[in-house]
Amino acid sequence: MENTHSGTATLALPPILDLTAAAAVLENFLTRRGKPLSVNAAEVQRLGGQCLQVLLCARAAWAADEQELRLDSCSEEFLAALDLLGVPPKILTYCKEMPA
């Protein structure tokens, strides 16, 4: 699902982020590459290592493109899984720093 608000698209993550979902999640990111993106994790109930790798790669790609990537509306289950996997939520975001 995608919404656009003030030039930033929104990608809603599916409830189950496991090996089966990884390819589709990757494809969703690839089709939105090169533009600012807000990732909505409000419905996520389970996060596996493969989808975490996709999220980390997306963060690296958006940073390489110097496009904003935000993580919004995280479910408690999503945040707990990140904590269990040792990944702070802020690692999954990228904001281009303002020039001095």
N, C-alpha and C positions, 0 to 999 in steps of 0.2 A: 504494500500500500504506500502511496506517495501523495503528499500534500505539498503545496508550495505556499510559503508565507514570507513575504518581504524578500523574495529572491533566493531563499534557502529551501531546498527540497527536504522532505521528511521521509525517512525509511522506517517503517514499523517492523520490528523483528518478530518472527513467529514465536509461539509459546515454547516449543521444544527446539533447542539449538544443539542437535547432536550430529553424529556422522552423516545421517541421512539428510539433514537440512543443510549441511555445509556447502554443497555445490550450488544450491539455489541462493543461499545467502551471498556467496561469492559473486554469482551472476548479478544479483541485485546491486551490489556495490560497483561492479564493473560498468554497468549501464549508467551509473550516476557519477562516474569519475570525472574530475575536472571542474566540478561545481561544488559550492558550499553544500554541506549536508548535515541534517540533524537526525540522529538515530534514536528512535523511540523504543525503549526496552521495557515498557510498562506491562506488557503481557507475557514476558519471559518467565517460564516456570522452571526450566532446566537448561543449564549451559554446560556443554562438553568441551573438551580440549580442542577438538577440530574446529569448532566454530569460534572459540577464543582465538585460535591462530588466524582465522579469517578476519576477525575484528582487529587484531594487532597489525595484520598486513594492510588492512584498509587505512588504519591510522598512519602507517608509514607512507602509503601512496598519497594520501591527502597532504601530508607534510611535504613530500617531494614536489607535489603540484602547487604548494603554497595556497591551498584552499582550506577553509574552515571546516572542521569536523567536530560536531558536538554530540555528546551523549546526554539525552534528556529522558525524563520520566522513567526511571529505573524501578523495576519491581524489587521487593525485598528478596525474593528468591535469586534474582539476577545479581544483586549486590552481595548476597551471601556466597554465591558460587564464585564470584570474583575474589572475595576474601579468602575462600578455601583454596583457590588456585594461586593466591599470592599476588594478585594484580589489582592495584588501586584503580578505581574508575577513571581518575584523571589521566591515566596512561593511554586511555582509548580516545582522548580528545586532542585536537590540534587547533590552535588559534594563532594566526600569523601575528607576530609582534608588530606593534606600531613603530614606524621609524622615529628615531630620536630627533 
